[in-house]
């Protein structure tokens, strides 16, 4: 890390994880979903998987709100679980919890998030960063495609997960978030571990996409 000491940590973590980020974004499942080649059932199953991950993230957030490392990142305006549950009620009906099960990759992903929340706040930050900044960026593309493909009301039920009503200026929010990353209370060795955990987070996400792709293969 010494050679990159002058590089802002927010830049370092973004560039170091670029390959894994790209792999996640370009998964066949996500390409098929955004390309309109899969039905709303695939979108629903994807939303179900998100619920398990964000439940782990946000249960962890409650415990870490006063932590000196992770606490500054815990922002109520980011919380997504309530919005996911509203979307799932729209997609699956009032009894949406009935029969809801994570895919094996999702269970592993949520378990890792929970483990970091319990025992490694800086590692939790890596997962927080990969999820929420992605939601504020590429997540908006998913919302737009979902509205067009399946007729959801603009920013309405079915896509509320992607709507951050308490963040009127996402660009400004993301700049502030990156400044928090630059001030992360960690030494260089710990920052390298956070970068590695960020890569792991993207790999866990990619594994979820791979399993979803197996559930929803394109017909010949």
Backbone bond lengths (Angstrom), bond angles and torsions (degrees), N, CA, C in turn:
res aa  C-N    CA-C-N  psi(-1)  N-CA   C-N-CA  omega(-1)  CA-C   N-CA-C  phi
1 X - - - 1.454 - - 1.531 111.34 -
2 X 1.357 119.07 -18.60 1.451 120.07 -175.66 1.515 112.68 -58.36
3 X 1.336 116.45 -38.33 1.457 120.48 -177.18 1.517 111.42 -67.56
4 X 1.305 117.10 -18.84 1.460 120.15 -177.93 1.522 111.58 -112.01
5 X 1.355 115.86 18.00 1.458 119.86 -175.44 1.520 111.83 -58.67
6 X 1.332 117.45 -31.01 1.462 120.64 -178.04 1.527 112.21 -82.66
7 X 1.306 117.20 -9.75 1.467 121.10 -179.14 1.518 109.78 -83.97
8 X 1.347 118.17 128.26 1.466 119.35 176.77 1.525 109.83 -55.29
9 X 1.332 115.90 140.34 1.464 119.37 -176.78 1.516 111.40 -61.92
10 X 1.321 117.83 -34.76 1.466 120.01 178.73 1.524 111.38 -61.72
11 X 1.320 116.53 -34.59 1.471 120.51 176.61 1.516 110.01 -72.90
12 X 1.305 115.75 -42.58 1.464 120.30 -178.18 1.527 111.37 -61.91
13 X 1.324 116.55 -45.57 1.461 119.11 -176.66 1.529 110.57 -69.06
14 X 1.317 116.93 -33.07 1.471 119.69 178.24 1.521 111.26 -69.16
15 X 1.321 116.77 -47.18 1.465 119.49 -176.82 1.528 111.28 -71.86
16 X 1.331 117.34 -36.10 1.461 119.79 -177.40 1.519 111.89 -69.09
17 X 1.327 116.52 -27.75 1.470 120.13 -177.82 1.527 112.34 -102.43
18 X 1.318 116.35 11.15 1.468 119.63 -173.94 1.533 112.26 -59.85
19 X 1.324 116.16 -42.53 1.470 119.83 -177.98 1.526 111.05 -62.17
20 X 1.323 116.09 -45.53 1.463 119.64 -179.30 1.528 110.92 -68.66
21 X 1.324 116.22 -35.94 1.468 120.82 177.66 1.521 110.43 -62.64
22 X 1.320 115.75 -45.40 1.463 120.66 -179.97 1.524 111.25 -63.49
23 X 1.330 116.10 -39.97 1.465 119.89 179.27 1.526 111.05 -60.96
24 X 1.340 115.89 -40.75 1.464 119.87 179.17 1.524 110.81 -66.70
25 X 1.329 116.09 -44.84 1.463 120.67 -176.58 1.523 112.63 -65.57
26 X 1.330 115.73 -30.75 1.461 119.67 -173.56 1.531 112.42 -102.13
27 X 1.310 117.23 19.98 1.457 119.64 176.99 1.521 110.04 -60.81
28 X 1.325 116.41 151.35 1.462 119.60 -178.25 1.519 111.20 -63.47
29 X 1.342 117.13 -37.57 1.462 119.21 179.89 1.517 110.99 -61.68
30 X 1.340 116.86 -48.12 1.459 118.95 -178.39 1.521 110.59 -66.97
31 X 1.323 117.06 -36.89 1.457 119.39 176.72 1.515 111.99 -62.16
32 X 1.335 116.13 -42.51 1.466 119.95 178.70 1.525 111.38 -67.98
33 X 1.328 116.49 -38.36 1.464 120.08 -179.84 1.528 110.64 -65.74
34 X 1.320 116.50 -49.12 1.462 120.30 -178.47 1.522 111.63 -71.40
35 X 1.320 115.82 -24.83 1.462 119.10 179.39 1.519 113.67 -82.65
36 X 1.322 116.77 1.10 1.456 120.31 178.12 1.508 114.29 77.07
37 X 1.333 117.10 17.07 1.467 120.32 -177.30 1.529 112.37 -94.20
38 X 1.321 116.60 -2.71 1.465 121.10 177.25 1.526 109.12 -121.09
39 X 1.314 115.96 157.23 1.459 120.25 -177.09 1.516 113.13 -89.46
40 X 1.312 114.64 178.87 1.454 120.49 -178.24 1.526 111.13 -64.94
41 X 1.336 117.98 -22.20 1.465 119.53 177.12 1.530 111.17 -64.08
42 X 1.324 116.84 -36.11 1.466 120.07 177.44 1.529 110.39 -68.90
43 X 1.315 116.68 -40.94 1.459 121.01 176.53 1.528 110.33 -61.79
44 X 1.322 116.25 -41.01 1.466 120.68 178.67 1.523 110.76 -62.36
45 X 1.322 116.53 -45.64 1.473 119.70 -179.26 1.530 110.88 -63.54
46 X 1.303 116.47 -38.21 1.468 120.69 176.25 1.530 110.14 -62.09
47 X 1.326 117.02 -44.61 1.457 121.02 179.67 1.522 111.04 -62.36
48 X 1.329 116.69 -37.44 1.465 120.50 176.21 1.533 110.58 -59.00
49 X 1.319 116.69 -43.85 1.463 120.26 -178.53 1.529 110.61 -64.48
50 X 1.315 116.47 -38.51 1.461 119.95 177.83 1.519 111.08 -59.51
51 X 1.323 116.62 -37.46 1.458 119.91 -177.73 1.520 111.00 -59.86
52 X 1.313 118.37 -42.17 1.458 120.81 -179.88 1.534 111.26 -64.64
53 X 1.323 116.31 -39.82 1.467 120.21 -179.10 1.525 110.66 -69.08
54 X 1.328 116.52 -45.10 1.465 118.86 -176.41 1.526 111.70 -73.91
55 X 1.296 117.56 -27.29 1.461 118.97 173.83 1.526 109.41 -62.95
56 X 1.329 117.25 -42.16 1.467 120.77 177.21 1.524 110.83 -65.05
57 X 1.324 116.63 -44.29 1.464 120.70 179.10 1.519 111.39 -59.40
58 X 1.312 116.87 -45.71 1.455 119.88 -169.47 1.520 112.75 -87.41
59 X 1.309 117.70 -23.51 1.464 118.98 167.81 1.529 109.11 -67.37
60 X 1.315 116.32 -39.05 1.462 120.65 176.37 1.510 112.13 -64.71
61 X 1.336 116.38 -35.29 1.460 120.93 -178.59 1.521 111.80 -60.31
62 X 1.317 116.32 -37.57 1.466 119.56 -179.66 1.531 110.90 -60.80
63 X 1.314 116.05 -39.38 1.462 120.13 -178.25 1.527 111.89 -75.96
64 X 1.309 117.08 -24.75 1.469 121.26 -172.90 1.520 114.09 -101.93
65 X 1.311 117.72 4.09 1.463 120.09 -172.61 1.525 113.08 -61.23
66 X 1.335 117.95 -26.65 1.463 120.61 178.60 1.524 112.86 -105.80
67 X 1.313 117.28 6.58 1.466 120.46 179.51 1.523 110.09 -70.49
68 X 1.348 118.47 135.99 1.466 119.49 -177.26 1.524 114.69 -65.46
69 X 1.329 117.66 -25.24 1.467 120.63 -179.89 1.525 111.23 -90.01
70 X 1.321 116.71 -54.67 1.465 120.41 -175.11 1.529 113.37 -86.95
71 X 1.327 116.46 -26.38 1.454 120.29 -174.04 1.522 115.66 -52.05
72 X 1.344 119.29 -43.68 1.465 119.48 -178.91 1.528 114.13 -60.71
73 X 1.330 117.57 -20.40 1.463 120.91 -178.63 1.535 112.42 -87.43
74 X 1.318 117.09 -14.28 1.456 120.88 -176.05 1.526 108.67 -79.32
75 X 1.322 115.82 103.59 1.460 121.56 -176.23 1.525 109.02 -122.40
76 X 1.321 117.78 123.61 1.475 120.00 -176.78 1.521 113.44 -60.14
77 X 1.314 117.17 -28.23 1.464 119.27 -178.59 1.528 112.83 -70.01
78 X 1.323 116.79 -12.98 1.467 120.44 177.54 1.523 113.00 -87.08
79 X 1.306 118.29 -22.68 1.464 121.85 -169.98 1.535 112.18 -55.26
80 X 1.324 115.79 134.04 1.468 121.18 -171.38 1.526 114.60 -119.03
81 X 1.313 118.66 -11.47 1.461 119.09 -172.02 1.526 112.21 -60.17
82 X 1.329 117.59 -45.02 1.467 119.93 -178.72 1.528 111.11 -61.85
83 X 1.331 116.13 -38.92 1.466 119.69 179.20 1.529 110.98 -68.51
84 X 1.324 116.66 -39.64 1.461 119.80 176.41 1.521 110.98 -61.22
85 X 1.319 116.64 -40.86 1.464 119.68 -178.84 1.532 110.79 -67.47
86 X 1.320 117.09 -35.09 1.464 119.30 175.71 1.528 110.64 -67.06
87 X 1.334 115.93 -40.99 1.468 119.26 176.89 1.523 111.22 -62.70
88 X 1.323 116.97 -42.89 1.458 119.92 -178.52 1.521 111.70 -67.20
89 X 1.322 117.22 -34.61 1.468 119.35 175.34 1.521 110.52 -64.02
90 X 1.317 116.74 -34.97 1.467 121.21 177.90 1.535 110.44 -71.61
91 X 1.331 115.83 -40.25 1.461 120.73 -174.71 1.531 112.71 -80.97
92 X 1.345 117.30 -35.82 1.460 121.21 -172.89 1.526 114.04 -114.22
93 X 1.316 116.54 -11.28 1.457 119.34 -177.88 1.515 111.89 100.12
94 X 1.329 115.47 172.55 1.458 120.93 -174.44 1.531 113.10 -60.02
95 X 1.334 117.65 -29.55 1.464 121.06 179.52 1.534 111.13 -96.00
96 X 1.313 115.37 39.95 1.472 120.73 -172.44 1.530 113.12 -59.90
97 X 1.326 117.76 -23.54 1.462 119.27 -179.86 1.529 112.72 -73.27
98 X 1.321 117.03 -20.22 1.459 120.51 -176.66 1.532 110.68 -63.99
99 X 1.307 116.16 123.29 1.457 120.43 177.92 1.512 115.48 74.84
100 X 1.310 117.80 6.99 1.462 120.33 -177.96 1.528 109.88 -75.26
101 X 1.330 116.16 122.26 1.457 121.36 -178.80 1.528 109.47 -135.93
102 X 1.331 117.07 140.83 1.459 118.59 175.68 1.519 111.25 -76.85
103 X 1.295 116.81 148.29 1.453 120.36 167.22 1.527 108.61 -65.15
104 X 1.334 118.98 156.92 1.466 119.70 179.35 1.529 113.32 -53.92
105 X 1.331 116.63 -41.26 1.469 119.67 179.48 1.522 111.14 -65.84
106 X 1.323 116.64 -35.64 1.459 120.33 178.24 1.517 110.49 -67.56
107 X 1.320 116.85 -42.98 1.459 120.55 178.23 1.530 110.77 -59.80
108 X 1.332 116.74 -40.75 1.463 120.64 178.36 1.528 111.15 -65.92
109 X 1.313 116.05 -40.48 1.465 121.50 179.03 1.526 110.19 -63.07
110 X 1.319 117.27 -51.07 1.461 121.10 -179.33 1.526 111.23 -62.21
111 X 1.322 116.55 -36.96 1.460 120.16 179.74 1.527 111.20 -65.61
112 X 1.320 116.78 -38.67 1.466 119.74 178.46 1.524 110.95 -67.49
113 X 1.320 117.19 -40.99 1.466 120.36 177.11 1.523 109.51 -59.76
114 X 1.326 116.41 -47.15 1.467 120.93 -179.09 1.530 110.99 -63.01
115 X 1.328 116.34 -38.80 1.466 119.93 179.11 1.520 110.90 -62.74
116 X 1.325 116.97 -44.33 1.464 120.49 178.18 1.523 110.97 -64.01
117 X 1.325 116.47 -40.89 1.464 120.01 179.28 1.525 110.90 -60.51
118 X 1.325 116.60 -36.68 1.464 121.07 -178.43 1.519 112.73 -76.06
119 X 1.334 117.10 -37.79 1.458 118.44 -165.48 1.526 115.93 -128.17
120 X 1.344 117.94 -8.44 1.466 118.71 -175.27 1.532 109.90 -150.38
121 X 1.323 118.23 86.35 1.463 120.56 -176.29 1.529 114.22 -57.07
122 X 1.319 117.87 -38.35 1.464 119.04 179.80 1.531 111.08 -65.67
123 X 1.321 116.50 -35.24 1.458 119.59 175.68 1.509 111.36 -66.96
124 X 1.319 116.20 -37.06 1.471 120.27 174.89 1.528 110.44 -59.35
125 X 1.324 117.14 -39.01 1.473 120.82 178.30 1.527 110.47 -58.75
126 X 1.328 117.13 -38.25 1.464 119.84 179.13 1.526 110.67 -59.87
127 X 1.309 117.72 -42.50 1.467 121.49 179.02 1.527 111.17 -70.94
128 X 1.312 116.04 -39.73 1.467 121.43 177.70 1.530 109.88 -58.43
129 X 1.312 115.79 -46.75 1.471 121.48 -179.76 1.527 111.88 -62.51
130 X 1.311 117.22 -48.28 1.464 119.01 -175.80 1.518 111.68 -64.65
131 X 1.328 117.62 -34.05 1.462 119.90 -177.88 1.524 111.46 -80.48
132 X 1.310 117.72 -58.98 1.469 119.13 -168.15 1.525 113.53 -72.00
133 X 1.335 118.03 -38.08 1.457 116.84 177.21 1.516 110.94 -69.18
134 X 1.328 116.77 -29.99 1.459 119.65 173.41 1.515 112.25 -66.05
135 X 1.329 116.05 -39.61 1.469 119.77 178.68 1.527 111.09 -61.94
136 X 1.322 115.65 -39.25 1.461 120.05 -178.25 1.518 112.50 -75.64
137 X 1.318 116.87 -14.25 1.474 120.93 -177.54 1.528 109.69 -110.71
138 X 1.313 117.08 -93.20 1.461 120.79 -176.96 1.517 113.81 -62.67
139 X 1.321 117.28 -23.66 1.455 119.56 178.02 1.512 113.02 -58.65
140 X 1.326 116.32 -27.67 1.465 119.40 -179.61 1.529 111.78 -70.37
141 X 1.317 115.77 -27.43 1.471 119.96 174.98 1.527 109.23 -68.17
142 X 1.335 116.64 -42.53 1.462 120.31 178.67 1.529 109.95 -61.12
143 X 1.318 116.59 -44.52 1.472 119.62 179.33 1.520 111.02 -58.14
144 X 1.305 116.96 -47.66 1.465 120.68 -178.29 1.526 111.44 -61.25
145 X 1.341 116.52 -44.12 1.465 119.99 -179.85 1.526 111.29 -66.09
146 X 1.330 116.02 -39.03 1.465 119.72 -179.88 1.527 110.95 -65.13
147 X 1.326 116.31 -41.67 1.467 119.93 178.39 1.527 110.81 -61.06
148 X 1.312 115.77 -41.53 1.463 120.19 -177.98 1.524 111.83 -72.66
149 X 1.335 115.88 -41.52 1.464 119.64 -173.25 1.518 112.60 -75.47
150 X 1.339 117.20 -38.64 1.460 119.10 -170.79 1.526 113.46 -120.60
151 X 1.312 116.27 10.18 1.453 120.29 171.02 1.513 116.20 71.95
152 X 1.330 117.58 23.67 1.457 118.74 174.84 1.525 109.54 -67.23
153 X 1.329 115.77 145.84 1.456 119.54 174.44 1.524 109.24 -61.37
154 X 1.318 117.09 143.86 1.456 120.71 -178.26 1.527 110.12 -56.90
155 X 1.319 115.49 119.80 1.460 123.56 -179.59 1.533 111.96 59.38
156 X 1.327 115.65 28.30 1.459 120.27 -177.30 1.509 113.33 -107.89
157 X 1.333 115.74 -163.29 1.457 120.79 -178.57 1.528 110.52 -57.94
158 X 1.300 114.92 134.10 1.460 121.19 -175.70 1.510 112.11 107.66
159 X 1.345 116.96 -28.47 1.469 121.06 179.56 1.529 111.97 -131.09
160 X 1.327 116.81 16.48 1.463 118.76 -176.18 1.523 112.27 -66.31
161 X 1.306 116.88 -23.18 1.462 120.35 175.87 1.527 111.22 -53.11
162 X 1.320 116.64 -34.90 1.455 121.19 -174.68 1.527 113.42 -90.77
163 X 1.333 117.21 1.31 1.454 121.52 -175.01 1.528 109.30 -105.94
164 X 1.314 115.98 114.25 1.463 122.25 -178.88 1.528 108.18 -103.06
165 X 1.312 115.21 84.07 1.466 119.76 -173.87 1.524 112.73 -65.11
166 X 1.316 117.13 -25.98 1.461 120.43 -178.43 1.528 112.93 -92.41
167 X 1.329 116.86 8.22 1.467 120.82 176.86 1.530 107.72 -122.45
168 X 1.326 118.09 85.65 1.459 120.52 -175.91 1.524 114.02 -68.70
169 X 1.330 117.18 -23.11 1.464 120.87 -178.09 1.529 108.75 -129.17
170 X 1.346 117.17 85.07 1.473 119.54 -177.63 1.527 113.47 -58.64
171 X 1.328 117.79 -36.66 1.467 119.86 -178.72 1.527 110.36 -62.21
172 X 1.325 116.66 -43.64 1.457 120.57 178.56 1.527 110.95 -66.51
173 X 1.321 116.34 -40.49 1.459 120.36 178.89 1.520 110.48 -61.16
174 X 1.318 117.20 -44.06 1.461 120.62 -179.04 1.530 111.01 -65.48
175 X 1.326 117.03 -36.65 1.467 119.12 175.58 1.520 110.56 -62.08
176 X 1.330 116.80 -44.12 1.467 120.10 178.93 1.527 110.96 -63.38
177 X 1.336 115.75 -39.09 1.464 120.05 -179.70 1.534 109.65 -63.68
178 X 1.316 116.54 -43.17 1.472 119.41 -179.67 1.534 110.97 -65.23
179 X 1.322 116.81 -32.62 1.462 119.11 175.42 1.529 110.96 -66.06
180 X 1.332 116.51 -36.06 1.455 119.33 173.74 1.527 111.32 -61.25
181 X 1.333 115.70 -42.68 1.471 119.17 177.19 1.526 110.74 -60.23
182 X 1.319 116.32 -40.64 1.463 119.61 -178.88 1.525 111.66 -64.56
183 X 1.334 116.78 -25.41 1.466 121.51 -179.85 1.535 111.99 -99.78
184 X 1.315 117.34 13.56 1.463 120.70 -177.25 1.526 110.67 -52.70
185 X 1.325 115.77 129.74 1.458 122.11 -176.98 1.526 109.67 -78.56
186 X 1.340 115.26 79.02 1.462 120.88 -177.19 1.520 109.18 -157.67
187 X 1.341 115.54 148.11 1.464 119.00 176.30 1.520 109.87 -81.99
188 X 1.305 116.55 178.27 1.460 120.45 -173.94 1.527 112.26 -62.29
189 X 1.335 116.92 -39.03 1.460 119.28 -179.91 1.523 110.17 -64.58
190 X 1.330 116.11 -42.81 1.454 119.94 179.33 1.532 110.90 -65.84
191 X 1.307 116.85 -37.81 1.468 119.64 178.06 1.529 110.98 -63.29
192 X 1.335 116.52 -36.99 1.466 118.56 176.90 1.518 110.51 -65.00
193 X 1.324 117.05 -37.45 1.465 120.57 175.95 1.532 110.90 -63.70
194 X 1.326 116.46 -37.41 1.466 120.07 177.41 1.522 110.22 -65.44
195 X 1.319 117.51 -42.40 1.462 120.66 176.16 1.530 110.03 -58.49
196 X 1.311 116.66 -45.38 1.462 120.28 179.68 1.534 111.01 -62.47
197 X 1.329 116.44 -37.91 1.466 119.72 178.85 1.523 110.77 -69.58
198 X 1.315 117.11 -33.33 1.456 120.79 174.92 1.529 110.42 -61.89
199 X 1.311 116.48 -44.00 1.462 120.66 176.00 1.525 110.55 -60.74
200 X 1.312 115.46 -41.28 1.467 120.02 178.74 1.528 110.93 -63.71
201 X 1.329 116.34 -38.89 1.466 120.16 178.74 1.523 110.95 -60.84
202 X 1.312 116.52 -44.48 1.468 119.44 178.52 1.535 110.59 -65.10
203 X 1.332 116.77 -38.33 1.464 119.80 178.54 1.530 110.85 -64.97
204 X 1.326 117.37 -39.20 1.458 120.62 177.15 1.531 110.84 -64.19
205 X 1.308 115.65 -39.81 1.466 120.51 177.30 1.521 110.68 -64.57
206 X 1.320 116.85 -42.43 1.460 121.29 178.79 1.529 110.71 -61.61
207 X 1.325 116.79 -38.22 1.469 120.58 178.62 1.526 111.01 -62.67
208 X 1.338 116.80 -37.15 1.465 120.10 175.99 1.525 109.80 -62.88
209 X 1.320 116.49 -45.14 1.467 120.16 178.72 1.523 111.15 -60.56
210 X 1.324 116.24 -40.17 1.468 119.37 179.90 1.522 111.25 -62.42
211 X 1.324 116.45 -42.68 1.465 119.16 179.68 1.523 111.16 -69.52
212 X 1.323 117.15 -37.11 1.464 119.46 175.13 1.526 110.29 -63.11
213 X 1.332 116.15 -36.94 1.455 119.80 177.55 1.518 112.75 -64.18
214 X 1.336 116.05 -30.97 1.468 120.00 176.65 1.516 111.04 -73.46
215 X 1.339 116.71 -33.19 1.465 121.00 178.33 1.521 110.78 -73.06
216 X 1.328 116.37 -35.18 1.449 121.80 -176.41 1.527 111.81 -123.35
217 X 1.328 116.54 64.17 1.474 118.19 177.40 1.516 109.90 -72.22
218 X 1.312 115.73 146.04 1.463 118.64 176.39 1.516 109.73 -68.14
219 X 1.300 117.29 136.03 1.461 120.37 176.31 1.515 109.29 -72.03
220 X 1.307 116.04 150.37 1.465 120.35 -177.66 1.511 109.95 -68.82
